[in-house]
Amino acid sequence: MEYTIAETYYDNKKVLCLSTISNTHTDYVGYCKLEQKYSEYIIIDSFKVLEKYKSKEDSAGNCYDFYIIEEYNRQFDYYSPAKEKLSANIDLNQKTTLELAEIISDLCGTIETLNTKIDLLESKVNNNEHG
């Protein structure tokens, strides 16, 4: 659903209007909250519906609804998207740290095996020199 909130004239009075377009009709009453999510922030529009004064449909099947509203407030939430990105980065960092720990563990095992083989070779060389 898409929506806009703007001033318009209704019965020769300037009013605040919520206009919606969707694939189905809306039926807002009382106090409402709508959100528009973007990558960097969320817009939160809060308002009180006074009346739904018009509904219509176009030939493509889009539904349009128009409301008179009051007590309108718009807020911007920059925290939630940033928190989601931070959580995703933390998860990625934890996964990468675990993968690096496994690689280091494998390398340490390989180094221990090499050191053991070197010790055996040195022992054979020393035995051949003294024997």
Buried (B, 14 or more C-beta within 10 A) or exposed (E): EEBEBEEEEBEEEEBBBBBBBEEEEBEBEEEBEBEEEEEEBBEBBBBBBBEBEEBEEEEEEEBBBBBBBEEEEEEEBEEEBEEEEEEEEEEEEEEEEEEEEEEEEEEEEEEEEEEEEEEEEEEEEEEEEEE
